[in-house]
């Protein structure tokens, strides 16, 4: 991604950086030219501008990653040390032409982005997870904990919510399931969207929330603000990590409790990954209809085991967790990314209680190569959506 003029020896840029650091002042081409002269380096216009641009990227935005973050459709930018920068535009990871001079440059960028959000990133605290001012999710692990060098992961928030029609056109949702999803929203049934990382859970959830009638109030609770439903009445609550002194953290579970006091017509938890599952299940069992959220799971059938594990870790017993799940959650939508790298709604499941009182999931719809096929839970799904 660099123009030919930026093909500079790293020691030239480093020399100028060190000299500018010794004297206060703004970064300007004039000061760069003076630093080059003082170091006995050539001072042609092209060299001055090249060094200035290189240093400017070190102090503005996401540096050399900015052009990638601005590309249409980009969802993730991943830095694996100085020589490998990948991006995902919805079709899987692809290697970009962007590189860094060395790992020190990657480290500087990671530390600057962390510091801009009030977080510490150094050898004493070598990893951090935060949200940048533009909404981008930032995670970094410094070398030598990470190899082949400092690792940066950037999750780019969607610029807008996709419509259900667009998801159908993209192949994410089979057209024959559109009315099922609309009925799910209109009937105010509680649902979870499960899937792996990057399977499109947030995208599908935002599209479904955009179908909610405009007179209803959506209260979104997220670890990092990613949901952007096209809806006129949205209130968002975002968790906050501890500051550089280790104080001030606000957990997702706390925000779920606060959201219940905000008169939500629909309570939405962006991603259930911890103790907040207990509060969400409690809310869904106390008259808060239409609640929903996303959850990491291998399939819809694995959701009860996943919720049980999260609930047990939060202090809720197995029987209670299954009881809350059975009466609080009506439908599970499962997404996966196929071998062709297309994200698809693959399964719709409904919870059923067995004789022991534990919950199992029955597949109501399974999407195969020939399209949607009804499963054992189809009758129960039809009853719920009637």
C-alpha positions in Angstrom: 0.0 0.0 0.0 3.0 2.3 0.1 3.8 4.6 -2.8 7.4 4.2 -4.2 8.4 7.4 -2.5 7.9 5.8 0.9 10.4 3.0 0.2 12.9 4.4 2.7 15.5 2.7 4.8 14.1 2.3 8.3 17.2 3.8 9.9 16.5 7.1 8.0 13.0 7.4 9.5 14.2 6.3 12.9 17.0 8.9 12.9 14.5 11.7 12.1 12.1 10.4 14.7 14.8 10.5 17.4 15.9 14.0 16.5 12.4 15.4 16.5 11.7 13.8 19.9 14.6 15.8 21.4 13.0 19.2 20.6 9.3 20.1 21.2 7.2 21.2 18.3 4.6 20.1 15.8 5.4 17.6 13.1 5.9 19.6 9.9 7.8 19.0 6.6 10.1 21.9 7.6 11.1 20.3 10.9 11.6 17.0 9.0 13.9 18.7 6.5 16.0 20.3 9.3 16.3 16.9 11.1 17.5 15.3 7.8 20.1 18.0 7.3 21.3 17.7 10.9 21.8 13.9 10.4 23.7 14.5 7.1 21.0 12.9 5.0 19.8 13.9 1.5 17.1 16.6 1.7 15.2 16.3 -1.6 11.5 17.3 -1.6 10.5 13.7 -2.3 12.5 12.4 0.7 11.2 15.1 3.0 7.6 14.3 2.1 8.1 10.6 2.3 9.6 10.8 5.8 6.9 13.2 6.9 4.1 10.9 5.6 5.8 7.9 7.3 6.0 9.8 10.7 2.5 11.3 10.4 1.0 7.8 10.0 2.7 7.0 13.3 0.7 9.7 15.1 -2.6 9.9 13.3 -5.4 7.3 13.1 -4.5 3.7 12.6 -1.3 4.5 10.7 -0.7 2.3 7.7 -3.8 0.3 8.5 -6.1 3.3 7.7 -6.4 2.5 4.0 -7.5 -1.0 4.8 -10.1 0.1 7.4 -11.6 2.4 4.8 -12.1 -0.3 2.2 -15.8 -1.1 1.4 -17.0 -4.3 3.1 -14.0 -4.8 5.4 -15.0 -6.5 8.7 -11.6 -7.3 10.1 -7.9 -6.2 9.8 -5.4 -8.5 11.4 -1.7 -7.8 12.0 0.6 -10.8 12.6 3.9 -9.0 13.2 5.5 -6.6 10.8 5.3 -8.7 7.6 1.8 -10.1 7.5 -1.4 -8.0 7.5 -4.6 -9.7 6.6 -8.1 -8.4 6.0 -11.6 -9.9 5.7 -14.1 -8.5 3.3 -16.7 -11.2 3.9 -15.0 -13.8 1.7 -12.4 -15.0 4.2 -9.0 -13.7 5.1 -6.7 -12.3 2.4 -3.1 -11.1 2.6 -2.8 -7.4 2.1 0.3 -5.6 0.6 0.7 -3.5 3.8 3.8 -4.1 5.9 5.6 -2.4 8.8 9.3 -1.6 8.9 9.8 -3.8 12.0 8.0 -5.0 15.1 8.9 -1.8 17.0 6.6 0.0 14.5 3.7 -2.4 15.1 4.3 -2.1 18.9 4.2 1.8 18.7 1.0 1.7 16.8 -0.6 -0.7 19.3 0.5 1.4 22.2 -0.6 4.7 20.7 -4.1 3.3 19.9 -4.4 1.9 23.5 -3.2 5.1 25.1 -5.7 7.1 23.0 -8.4 5.1 24.7 -6.9 5.6 28.2 -5.5 2.0 28.4 -2.0 0.8 29.3 -0.1 -1.5 26.9 3.5 -2.3 27.9 5.6 -5.2 29.2 3.8 -5.1 32.5 0.3 -5.2 30.8 1.1 -6.8 27.4 -2.4 -7.3 26.1 -5.5 -5.1 25.9 -9.0 -5.1 24.5 -10.9 -1.8 23.9 -13.1 0.2 21.5 -11.6 3.0 19.5 -13.5 6.4 19.2 -14.8 5.4 15.7 -16.3 2.2 17.1 -13.6 -0.2 15.9 -12.9 -3.0 18.3 -9.2 -3.2 19.0 -7.2 -6.0 20.6 -3.5 -6.4 20.8 -0.9 -8.7 22.4 2.7 -7.6 22.5 5.8 -9.7 21.5 7.3 -11.9 22.8 4.0 -13.2 24.2 2.8 -13.2 20.6 4.7 -14.5 17.7 5.9 -13.8 15.0 5.6 -10.4 16.6 3.1 -8.0 18.1 -0.4 -9.0 17.1 -3.2 -6.5 16.4 -6.8 -7.4 15.7 -9.3 -4.7 14.5 -13.0 -5.5 14.1 -14.6 -2.8 12.0 -18.2 -2.0 12.9 -20.8 -2.0 10.1 -21.4 1.4 8.6 -25.1 0.5 8.4 -27.5 -2.4 9.1 -28.0 -4.8 6.3 -31.7 -5.4 5.4 -33.2 -8.9 5.4 -33.5 -8.5 1.6 -29.8 -7.9 1.3 -28.9 -10.9 3.4 -31.1 -13.0 1.1 -29.3 -11.6 -1.9 -26.0 -12.4 -0.3 -27.0 -16.0 0.3 -26.9 -15.6 4.1 -30.6 -16.3 4.5 -32.6 -18.6 2.2 -35.5 -16.7 0.7 -38.0 -19.4 1.9 -37.1 -18.5 5.5 -37.8 -14.8 5.2 -41.4 -15.1 6.4 -40.3 -17.3 9.3 -37.9 -14.6 10.5 -40.4 -11.9 10.1 -43.0 -13.9 12.1 -40.3 -14.5 14.7 -39.9 -10.8 15.2 -43.6 -9.9 14.9 -44.7 -12.6 17.4 -42.3 -11.1 20.0 -40.7 -14.5 20.7 -37.4 -14.5 22.6 -34.5 -15.8 20.5 -30.8 -16.4 20.4 -28.5 -16.3 17.4 -25.6 -18.8 17.8 -22.5 -19.4 15.7 -18.8 -19.1 15.6 -16.5 -16.0 15.4 -17.2 -14.1 12.2 -20.2 -16.2 11.2 -22.5 -13.1 10.9 -24.4 -13.2 14.2 -24.3 -9.5 14.8 -25.2 -8.7 11.1 -28.3 -11.0 11.2 -29.3 -9.6 14.7 -29.2 -6.0 13.4 -31.2 -6.9 10.4 -33.9 -8.6 12.5 -34.0 -5.7 15.0 -34.6 -3.4 12.0 -37.9 -5.2 11.5 -39.2 -4.3 15.0 -42.1 -1.9 14.8 -40.9 1.7 15.2 -43.1 2.4 18.3 -41.1 -0.1 20.3 -38.0 0.8 22.4 -34.8 -1.2 21.9 -32.3 -1.2 24.7 -29.0 -2.8 23.5 -26.4 -4.0 26.0 -23.0 -4.8 24.5 -19.4 -5.4 25.5 -18.3 -3.3 22.5 -20.8 -1.3 20.5 -21.3 -3.1 17.2 -25.1 -3.4 16.7 -26.4 -0.7 14.3 -30.1 -1.5 13.7 -32.0 0.7 11.4 -34.6 1.7 14.0 -35.8 5.1 15.3 -35.7 4.2 19.0 -32.5 2.7 20.1 -30.7 3.1 23.4 -27.3 1.6 23.8 -25.3 0.6 26.9 -21.7 -0.4 26.5 -19.5 -2.1 29.1 -16.3 -0.4 30.2 -13.0 -1.9 31.1 -10.8 -0.8 33.9 -8.7 2.4 33.3 -5.0 2.6 33.5 -5.2 2.5 37.3 -7.3 -0.6 37.3 -10.5 1.1 38.4 -13.8 2.1 36.9 -14.8 -1.2 35.1 -18.5 -1.6 34.4 -19.4 -5.2 33.6 -22.0 -6.4 31.1 -24.0 -8.1 33.8 -24.4 -4.7 35.6 -25.7 -3.1 32.4 -28.2 -5.9 31.8 -29.7 -5.1 35.3 -29.7 -1.3 34.5 -31.4 -2.0 31.1 -34.3 -3.7 32.9 -35.1 -0.4 34.6 -35.2 1.5 31.4 -38.6 0.3 30.2 -37.3 -1.8 27.3 -39.8 -3.2 24.8 -37.0 -5.4 23.6 -33.9 -6.2 25.7 -30.9 -7.1 23.5 -27.6 -8.5 24.7 -25.1 -8.1 21.9 -23.1 -11.1 23.0 -23.7 -13.5 25.9 -20.3 -14.7 27.1 -20.4 -14.7 30.9 -22.5 -14.2 34.0 -24.9 -11.9 32.2 -26.6 -15.0 30.9 -28.2 -15.4 34.3 -29.7 -11.9 34.2 -30.8 -12.2 30.6 -32.6 -15.5 31.4 -34.2 -13.9 34.4 -35.4 -11.0 32.3 -36.9 -13.3 29.7 -38.8 -15.1 32.4 -40.3 -12.0 33.9 -42.4 -10.6 31.2 -39.8 -9.0 28.9 -41.0 -10.4 25.6 -39.0 -10.3 22.4 -35.6 -10.3 24.1 -32.7 -11.6 22.1 -28.9 -11.9 21.9 -26.0 -13.7 20.4 -24.0 -16.6 21.7 -21.0 -18.6 20.6 -21.9 -22.2 20.0 -21.0 -25.0 17.5 -24.7 -25.6 16.5 -28.2 -24.8 17.7 -28.3 -28.2 19.4 -25.3 -27.3 21.5 -26.8 -24.1 22.9 -28.2 -25.7 26.1 -24.8 -27.1 27.0 -23.2 -23.7 26.3 -25.8 -21.8 28.5 -25.4 -24.4 31.2 -21.7 -23.9 31.3 -22.0 -20.1 31.5 -24.7 -20.2 34.1 -22.8 -22.7 36.3 -19.7 -20.4 36.2 -22.0 -17.5 37.4 -23.4 -19.5 40.3 -26.7 -20.7 38.8 -27.4 -24.4 39.3 -27.8 -26.8 36.4 -31.5 -27.5 37.0 -32.3 -23.8 37.4 -30.4 -22.9 34.2 -32.3 -25.4 32.2 -35.6 -24.4 33.7 -34.9 -20.7 32.9 -33.8 -21.6 29.3 -36.9 -23.7 28.7 -39.4 -21.0 29.7 -37.4 -18.0 28.6 -36.0 -18.8 25.1 -38.3 -19.8 22.3 -36.1 -20.1 19.2 -32.4 -20.4 18.3 -31.0 -19.4 14.9 -27.6 -20.9 14.1 -25.2 -19.4 11.5 -22.1 -20.9 10.1 -19.5 -20.1 7.4 -19.4 -22.8 4.7 -16.4 -24.0 2.8 -17.3 -21.5 0.1 -16.8 -18.8 2.8 -20.4 -17.7 2.6 -22.1 -17.1 6.0 -25.4 -18.9 6.1 -28.4 -19.3 8.4 -27.9 -23.1 8.7 -30.3 -24.2 11.4 -33.4 -23.1 13.4 -33.9 -24.9 16.7 -36.5 -24.9 19.4 -35.9 -26.0 23.1 -37.8 -29.0 24.4 -37.7 -30.4 28.0 -37.2 -34.1 28.5 -38.5 -36.2 31.4 -35.6 -35.2 33.6 -36.4 -31.5 33.2 -33.3 -30.8 31.2 -33.5 -29.0 27.8 -32.6 -30.4 24.5 -32.8 -28.6 21.2 -34.9 -30.0 18.3 -34.0 -28.9 14.8 -37.1 -27.2 13.3 -35.4 -26.3 10.1 -32.1 -27.5 8.6 -30.7 -25.8 5.6 -28.9 -28.1 3.2 -27.7 -28.0 -0.4 -31.3 -28.5 -1.5 -32.6 -25.7 0.7 -34.6 -25.7 4.0 -35.8 -29.0 5.3 -38.2 -29.5 8.2 -37.0 -31.3 11.3 -38.5 -32.8 14.4 -39.2 -29.4 15.9 -41.1 -28.0 12.9 -44.4 -28.4 14.6 -43.3 -26.6 17.7 -41.9 -23.7 15.7 -45.1 -23.3 13.7 -47.0 -23.3 17.0 -44.8 -20.6 18.4 -45.1 -18.4 15.4 -48.8 -18.9 14.7 
